[in-house]
Amino acid sequence: MADPVVLPSRSNGFRLSELVLLIVVLLALGLVLMPRFYDDRRADNERQAQDVLRMIASSQEVHRALDRRGEYVELYRLQFAPGEGANDLEPLMPFLGVSADFAHYTGYRFQELTDGLARPVGCRAEPRTPPFSGKGVWEIRYGETEPQLVGYLDVNKELALP
């Protein structure tokens, strides 16, 4: 009697159909989870922007208390120790890299607000890349404790009121 024909067995590797199925499943998961990831990231950026605005306002109050003129200072001066001359105080916001009158942090751009005499009166936070880094535009006036939502930026950087 003849021996039955034995087909070679597959001992390692995946079939093409198994690999395609795996890729399809991973892509579907990515498409479902990606919007959730962006929403969470945007919400975190907006919360951090509000926190930074609060820190800027409280740092301004410290500077104002230690400054002999009793005035608010330009945004870039928050990187340096408050008061006049050499002292033992640490900078209030050394992490905030400020150039001229604006700073970038957590996907937001922080712009100094001034009055008619170019004196600092507040700070504004706008998302750098709406809608990915955030949507809300926030402002805080020095002397206040909570930022106010002034509007939303769309992709064309046009402000829409809340």
GROMACS elastic network, one bead per residue, 0.5 to 0.9 nm:
[ bonds ]
;  ai    aj funct       b0    kb
    2     5     6  0.88239   500
    3     6     6  0.86226   500
    6     9     6  0.85622   500
   10    13     6  0.77476   500
   14    17     6  0.81854   500
   14    18     6  0.62683   500
   14    19     6  0.67080   500
   15    18     6  0.53254   500
   15    19     6  0.65643   500
   15    20     6  0.88540   500
   16    19     6  0.51684   500
   16    20     6  0.61998   500
   16    21     6  0.85928   500
   17    20     6  0.51080   500
   17    21     6  0.61096   500
   17    22     6  0.86187   500
   18    21     6  0.51151   500
   18    22     6  0.62158   500
   18    23     6  0.87312   500
   19    22     6  0.50778   500
   19    23     6  0.62632   500
   19    24     6  0.86679   500
   20    23     6  0.51293   500
   20    24     6  0.61780   500
   20    25     6  0.86629   500
   21    24     6  0.51151   500
   21    25     6  0.62217   500
   21    26     6  0.86712   500
   22    25     6  0.52027   500
   22    26     6  0.62280   500
   22    27     6  0.86426   500
   23    26     6  0.51436   500
   23    27     6  0.61056   500
   23    28     6  0.85720   500
   24    27     6  0.51668   500
   24    28     6  0.61494   500
   24    29     6  0.86688   500
   25    28     6  0.51395   500
   25    29     6  0.62652   500
   25    30     6  0.86346   500
   26    29     6  0.51198   500
   26    30     6  0.61544   500
   26    31     6  0.86752   500
   27    31     6  0.61575   500
   27    32     6  0.86308   500
   28    31     6  0.51325   500
   28    32     6  0.62612   500
   28    33     6  0.86586   500
   29    32     6  0.51621   500
   29    33     6  0.60563   500
   29    34     6  0.83418   500
   30    33     6  0.52231   500
   30    34     6  0.56766   500
   30    35     6  0.89570   500
   31    34     6  0.55664   500
   31    35     6  0.74292   500
   32    35     6  0.68273   500
   32    36     6  0.76432   500
   33    36     6  0.53157   500
   33    37     6  0.62684   500
   33    38     6  0.88899   500
   34    37     6  0.50007   500
   34    38     6  0.62910   500
   34    39     6  0.86545   500
   35    38     6  0.51027   500
   35    39     6  0.61318   500
   35    40     6  0.86116   500
   36    39     6  0.51090   500
   36    40     6  0.61841   500
   36    41     6  0.85362   500
   37    40     6  0.52347   500
   37    41     6  0.60991   500
   37    42     6  0.85709   500
   38    41     6  0.50063   500
   38    42     6  0.59804   500
   38    43     6  0.85115   500
   38   132     6  0.67793   500
   38   133     6  0.85946   500
   39    42     6  0.51360   500
   39    43     6  0.61656   500
   39    44     6  0.86127   500
   39   132     6  0.83185   500
   39   134     6  0.89200   500
   40    43     6  0.51622   500
   40    44     6  0.61666   500
   40    45     6  0.86325   500
   41    44     6  0.51040   500
   41    45     6  0.61696   500
   41    46     6  0.86748   500
   41   132     6  0.80516   500
   41   133     6  0.74235   500
   41   134     6  0.82926   500
   42    45     6  0.50991   500
   42    46     6  0.62324   500
   42    47     6  0.86861   500
   42   107     6  0.89086   500
   42   131     6  0.78271   500
   42   132     6  0.62504   500
   42   133     6  0.53761   500
   42   135     6  0.76920   500
   43    46     6  0.51591   500
   43    47     6  0.62344   500
   43    48     6  0.86243   500
   43   133     6  0.87101   500
   43   134     6  0.70374   500
   44    47     6  0.51399   500
   44    48     6  0.61060   500
   44    49     6  0.85100   500
   44   106     6  0.86974   500
   44   134     6  0.86890   500
   45    48     6  0.51055   500
   45    49     6  0.60360   500
   45    50     6  0.86400   500
   45   106     6  0.56122   500
   45   107     6  0.64754   500
   45   108     6  0.75956   500
   45   127     6  0.87410   500
   45   133     6  0.63681   500
   45   134     6  0.62920   500
   46    49     6  0.50332   500
   46    50     6  0.62865   500
   46    51     6  0.86509   500
   46   106     6  0.83017   500
   46   107     6  0.87036   500
   46   108     6  0.82102   500
   46   127     6  0.84252   500
   46   133     6  0.79922   500
   46   134     6  0.59143   500
   46   135     6  0.78237   500
   46   136     6  0.70140   500
   46   137     6  0.88828   500
   46   138     6  0.88333   500
   47    50     6  0.51869   500
   47    51     6  0.62374   500
   47    52     6  0.87007   500
   48    52     6  0.61016   500
   48    53     6  0.85594   500
   48   105     6  0.87511   500
   48   106     6  0.67079   500
   49    52     6  0.51045   500
   49    53     6  0.62341   500
   49    54     6  0.87044   500
   49   105     6  0.76654   500
   49   106     6  0.67091   500
   49   107     6  0.83052   500
   49   108     6  0.66008   500
   49   109     6  0.88679   500
   49   110     6  0.85111   500
   49   125     6  0.67174   500
   49   126     6  0.87166   500
   49   127     6  0.89640   500
   49   138     6  0.80731   500
   50    53     6  0.50512   500
   50    54     6  0.63115   500
   50    55     6  0.87062   500
   50   125     6  0.80210   500
   50   138     6  0.71745   500
   50   139     6  0.86185   500
   50   140     6  0.88626   500
   50   146     6  0.80653   500
   50   147     6  0.62294   500
   50   148     6  0.88844   500
   51    54     6  0.50745   500
   51    55     6  0.62453   500
   51    56     6  0.86383   500
   51   147     6  0.86666   500
   52    56     6  0.60647   500
   52    57     6  0.85582   500
   52   105     6  0.85005   500
   52   110     6  0.89974   500
   53    56     6  0.50409   500
   53    57     6  0.61878   500
   53    58     6  0.86448   500
   53   110     6  0.82281   500
   53   123     6  0.69324   500
   53   124     6  0.77828   500
   53   125     6  0.75381   500
   53   138     6  0.83222   500
   53   139     6  0.76125   500
   53   140     6  0.65393   500
   53   146     6  0.83036   500
   53   147     6  0.67294   500
   54    57     6  0.51339   500
   54    58     6  0.61893   500
   54    59     6  0.84827   500
   54   140     6  0.76067   500
   54   144     6  0.86202   500
   54   145     6  0.63694   500
   54   146     6  0.65958   500
   54   147     6  0.69844   500
   55    58     6  0.51462   500
   55    59     6  0.59115   500
   55    60     6  0.84090   500
   55    92     6  0.88448   500
   55    93     6  0.81148   500
   56    59     6  0.50501   500
   56    60     6  0.60745   500
   56    61     6  0.86862   500
   56    75     6  0.81713   500
   56    78     6  0.78780   500
   56    92     6  0.87714   500
   56    93     6  0.78259   500
   56   122     6  0.89116   500
   56   123     6  0.78659   500
   56   142     6  0.85284   500
   57    60     6  0.50581   500
   57    61     6  0.64004   500
   57    62     6  0.88834   500
   57   122     6  0.75400   500
   57   123     6  0.80065   500
   57   140     6  0.72913   500
   57   141     6  0.74464   500
   57   142     6  0.53064   500
   57   143     6  0.69205   500
   57   144     6  0.73479   500
   57   145     6  0.72832   500
   58    61     6  0.50078   500
   58    62     6  0.64173   500
   58    63     6  0.87217   500
   58   142     6  0.80082   500
   58   143     6  0.80487   500
   58   144     6  0.88121   500
   58   145     6  0.78537   500
   59    62     6  0.50671   500
   59    63     6  0.61987   500
   59    64     6  0.84927   500
   59    78     6  0.70613   500
   59    92     6  0.61344   500
   59    93     6  0.76105   500
   60    63     6  0.50162   500
   60    64     6  0.59708   500
   60    65     6  0.85286   500
   60    71     6  0.87630   500
   60    72     6  0.58340   500
   60    73     6  0.68434   500
   60    74     6  0.89634   500
   60    75     6  0.85959   500
   60    78     6  0.75898   500
   60   142     6  0.70619   500
   60   143     6  0.84890   500
   61    65     6  0.61372   500
   61    66     6  0.86667   500
   61    71     6  0.89477   500
   61    72     6  0.73430   500
   61   142     6  0.75028   500
   61   143     6  0.70729   500
   62    65     6  0.51138   500
   62    66     6  0.62429   500
   62    67     6  0.84787   500
   62    82     6  0.76419   500
   62    92     6  0.85884   500
   63    66     6  0.51823   500
   63    67     6  0.58049   500
   63    70     6  0.80420   500
   63    71     6  0.78837   500
   63    72     6  0.67318   500
   63    73     6  0.71104   500
   63    78     6  0.80407   500
   63    81     6  0.87024   500
   63    82     6  0.53861   500
   63    83     6  0.68431   500
   63    92     6  0.87564   500
   64    67     6  0.51899   500
   64    68     6  0.80174   500
   64    69     6  0.77545   500
   64    71     6  0.50965   500
   64    72     6  0.52723   500
   64    73     6  0.74689   500
   64    82     6  0.86942   500
   64    83     6  0.88380   500
   65    68     6  0.78114   500
   65    69     6  0.89248   500
   65    70     6  0.60560   500
   65    71     6  0.82284   500
   65    83     6  0.88443   500
   66    69     6  0.86796   500
   66    70     6  0.73043   500
   66    82     6  0.65473   500
   66    83     6  0.52740   500
   66    84     6  0.83337   500
   67    70     6  0.51870   500
   67    71     6  0.68409   500
   67    72     6  0.84173   500
   67    73     6  0.89505   500
   67    82     6  0.72688   500
   67    83     6  0.52325   500
   67    84     6  0.70799   500
   68    71     6  0.81679   500
   68    83     6  0.76836   500
   68    84     6  0.80302   500
   69    72     6  0.89708   500
   71   119     6  0.86092   500
   71   120     6  0.86536   500
   72   119     6  0.76000   500
   72   120     6  0.60962   500
   72   121     6  0.73576   500
   72   142     6  0.81017   500
   73    76     6  0.82186   500
   73    77     6  0.63991   500
   73    78     6  0.76758   500
   73   119     6  0.79201   500
   73   120     6  0.64449   500
   74    77     6  0.56035   500
   74    78     6  0.75025   500
   74   100     6  0.87033   500
   74   101     6  0.70458   500
   74   112     6  0.76147   500
   74   119     6  0.78608   500
   74   120     6  0.60977   500
   75    78     6  0.57814   500
   75    79     6  0.81676   500
   75    98     6  0.70721   500
   75    99     6  0.87353   500
   75   100     6  0.79403   500
   75   101     6  0.58486   500
   75   102     6  0.71257   500
   75   103     6  0.83635   500
   75   111     6  0.83449   500
   75   112     6  0.63597   500
   75   120     6  0.79322   500
   75   123     6  0.84281   500
   76    79     6  0.60178   500
   76    80     6  0.80995   500
   76    96     6  0.85869   500
   76    97     6  0.79507   500
   76    98     6  0.50723   500
   76    99     6  0.64304   500
   76   100     6  0.64424   500
   76   101     6  0.63927   500
   76   102     6  0.77146   500
   76   103     6  0.83048   500
   77    80     6  0.55080   500
   77    81     6  0.80855   500
   77    82     6  0.81458   500
   77    91     6  0.89886   500
   77    98     6  0.85083   500
   78    81     6  0.73394   500
   78    82     6  0.75997   500
   78    91     6  0.67773   500
   78    92     6  0.58909   500
   78    93     6  0.56166   500
   78    94     6  0.73285   500
   78    96     6  0.81915   500
   78    98     6  0.85803   500
   79    82     6  0.89878   500
   79    91     6  0.55535   500
   79    92     6  0.63841   500
   79    93     6  0.51565   500
   79    95     6  0.75611   500
   79    96     6  0.68418   500
   79    97     6  0.75601   500
   79    98     6  0.75986   500
   80    90     6  0.75527   500
   80    92     6  0.69420   500
   80    93     6  0.76750   500
   80    94     6  0.70580   500
   81    84     6  0.87154   500
   81    86     6  0.85165   500
   81    87     6  0.77192   500
   81    88     6  0.82750   500
   81    89     6  0.56985   500
   81    90     6  0.52541   500
   81    92     6  0.65423   500
   81    93     6  0.89637   500
   82    85     6  0.89542   500
   82    87     6  0.84495   500
   82    89     6  0.69582   500
   82    90     6  0.78722   500
   82    91     6  0.68324   500
   82    92     6  0.75489   500
   83    86     6  0.82605   500
   83    87     6  0.76786   500
   83    89     6  0.85048   500
   84    87     6  0.78490   500
   86    89     6  0.86665   500
   87    90     6  0.85335   500
   89    92     6  0.85561   500
   90    93     6  0.88594   500
   90    94     6  0.86774   500
   91    94     6  0.57000   500
   92    95     6  0.89338   500
   93    96     6  0.57184   500
   93    97     6  0.87208   500
   94    97     6  0.72437   500
   96   103     6  0.67007   500
   96   104     6  0.75602   500
   96   105     6  0.70687   500
   97   102     6  0.87093   500
   97   103     6  0.58505   500
   97   104     6  0.70102   500
   97   105     6  0.80588   500
   98   101     6  0.68821   500
   98   102     6  0.57268   500
   98   104     6  0.74463   500
   98   110     6  0.88778   500
   99   102     6  0.59113   500
   99   103     6  0.63325   500
  100   103     6  0.83049   500
  101   110     6  0.83623   500
  101   111     6  0.61942   500
  101   112     6  0.56125   500
  101   113     6  0.88405   500
  102   109     6  0.68048   500
  102   110     6  0.52562   500
  102   112     6  0.61694   500
  103   108     6  0.82891   500
  103   109     6  0.56806   500
  103   110     6  0.50030   500
  103   111     6  0.67828   500
  103   112     6  0.89269   500
  104   107     6  0.69008   500
  104   108     6  0.56933   500
  104   110     6  0.61001   500
  104   111     6  0.89826   500
  104   128     6  0.82658   500
  105   108     6  0.54272   500
  105   109     6  0.65486   500
  105   110     6  0.76945   500
  106   109     6  0.84041   500
  106   127     6  0.88825   500
  106   133     6  0.77936   500
  107   126     6  0.86556   500
  107   127     6  0.60189   500
  107   128     6  0.57411   500
  107   129     6  0.72460   500
  107   132     6  0.85727   500
  107   133     6  0.50279   500
  107   134     6  0.74037   500
  108   125     6  0.60478   500
  108   126     6  0.54010   500
  108   128     6  0.52088   500
  108   129     6  0.81398   500
  108   133     6  0.70176   500
  108   134     6  0.76762   500
  109   124     6  0.80101   500
  109   125     6  0.55044   500
  109   126     6  0.52492   500
  109   127     6  0.61282   500
  109   128     6  0.59206   500
  110   123     6  0.65920   500
  110   124     6  0.55235   500
  110   126     6  0.66127   500
  110   127     6  0.88972   500
  111   122     6  0.87140   500
  111   123     6  0.56511   500
  111   124     6  0.50924   500
  111   125     6  0.63718   500
  111   126     6  0.80369   500
  112   120     6  0.66906   500
  112   121     6  0.78593   500
  112   122     6  0.61676   500
  112   124     6  0.63430   500
  112   125     6  0.89853   500
  113   118     6  0.85706   500
  113   119     6  0.82645   500
  113   120     6  0.58236   500
  113   121     6  0.56912   500
  113   123     6  0.51385   500
  113   124     6  0.67166   500
  113   139     6  0.87965   500
  113   141     6  0.83434   500
  114   117     6  0.74551   500
  114   118     6  0.51032   500
  114   119     6  0.50914   500
  114   121     6  0.51669   500
  114   122     6  0.68017   500
  114   123     6  0.85079   500
  115   118     6  0.53686   500
  115   119     6  0.55264   500
  115   120     6  0.66425   500
  115   121     6  0.63379   500
  116   119     6  0.74518   500
  117   120     6  0.89438   500
  118   121     6  0.88785   500
  120   123     6  0.81912   500
  120   142     6  0.83518   500
  121   140     6  0.87839   500
  121   141     6  0.59352   500
  121   142     6  0.57060   500
  121   143     6  0.88180   500
  122   139     6  0.71898   500
  122   140     6  0.55183   500
  122   142     6  0.50237   500
  122   143     6  0.86965   500
  123   138     6  0.84163   500
  123   139     6  0.56813   500
  123   140     6  0.55234   500
  123   141     6  0.65890   500
  123   142     6  0.78392   500
  124   137     6  0.72651   500
  124   138     6  0.56614   500
  124   140     6  0.65535   500
  124   141     6  0.87928   500
  124   147     6  0.88775   500
  125   136     6  0.83795   500
  125   137     6  0.57092   500
  125   138     6  0.50981   500
  125   139     6  0.62390   500
  125   140     6  0.88011   500
  126   129     6  0.89909   500
  126   130     6  0.87634   500
  126   134     6  0.81312   500
  126   135     6  0.79968   500
  126   136     6  0.70370   500
  126   138     6  0.67680   500
  126   139     6  0.89080   500
  126   152     6  0.87231   500
  126   153     6  0.77141   500
  127   130     6  0.56629   500
  127   131     6  0.77241   500
  127   132     6  0.83455   500
  127   133     6  0.57477   500
  127   134     6  0.52826   500
  127   135     6  0.63278   500
  127   136     6  0.71742   500
  127   137     6  0.69822   500
  127   153     6  0.74381   500
  128   131     6  0.88402   500
  128   132     6  0.86951   500
  128   133     6  0.65638   500
  128   134     6  0.79870   500
  129   132     6  0.58652   500
  129   133     6  0.54732   500
  129   134     6  0.73945   500
  129   135     6  0.88138   500
  129   155     6  0.75310   500
  129   157     6  0.86426   500
  130   133     6  0.56557   500
  130   134     6  0.55896   500
  130   135     6  0.57151   500
  130   136     6  0.89103   500
  130   153     6  0.63785   500
  130   154     6  0.59541   500
  130   155     6  0.53545   500
  130   156     6  0.83449   500
  130   157     6  0.73954   500
  131   134     6  0.52560   500
  131   135     6  0.53233   500
  131   153     6  0.75368   500
  131   154     6  0.64369   500
  131   155     6  0.62392   500
  132   135     6  0.77576   500
  134   137     6  0.84951   500
  134   152     6  0.88155   500
  134   153     6  0.83883   500
  135   151     6  0.83477   500
  135   152     6  0.52149   500
  135   153     6  0.54432   500
  135   154     6  0.69640   500
  136   149     6  0.66159   500
  136   150     6  0.76275   500
  136   151     6  0.59248   500
  136   153     6  0.64914   500
  136   162     6  0.88892   500
  137   148     6  0.84810   500
  137   149     6  0.59227   500
  137   150     6  0.56887   500
  137   151     6  0.52656   500
  137   152     6  0.55309   500
  137   153     6  0.68036   500
  137   159     6  0.82125   500
  138   147     6  0.60445   500
  138   148     6  0.54941   500
  138   150     6  0.57290   500
  138   151     6  0.74314   500
  138   152     6  0.88648   500
  139   146     6  0.88293   500
  139   147     6  0.53427   500
  139   148     6  0.53210   500
  139   149     6  0.65856   500
  139   150     6  0.67946   500
  140   143     6  0.86147   500
  140   144     6  0.67456   500
  140   145     6  0.77104   500
  140   146     6  0.66459   500
  140   148     6  0.61820   500
  141   144     6  0.56764   500
  141   145     6  0.83358   500
  141   146     6  0.86814   500
  141   147     6  0.77704   500
  141   148     6  0.88861   500
  142   145     6  0.80312   500
  144   147     6  0.78565   500
  149   152     6  0.82233   500
  149   161     6  0.88915   500
  149   162     6  0.75202   500
  150   159     6  0.87962   500
  150   160     6  0.86165   500
  150   161     6  0.63998   500
  150   162     6  0.67478   500
  151   159     6  0.60649   500
  151   160     6  0.53224   500
  152   157     6  0.89574   500
  152   158     6  0.80406   500
  152   159     6  0.55143   500
  152   160     6  0.51218   500
  152   161     6  0.63486   500
  152   162     6  0.67245   500
  153   156     6  0.76651   500
  153   157     6  0.53174   500
  153   158     6  0.54730   500
  153   160     6  0.63239   500
  153   161     6  0.89708   500
  154   157     6  0.52820   500
  154   158     6  0.57293   500
  154   159     6  0.68710   500
  154   160     6  0.76735   500
  155   158     6  0.75082   500
  156   159     6  0.88973   500
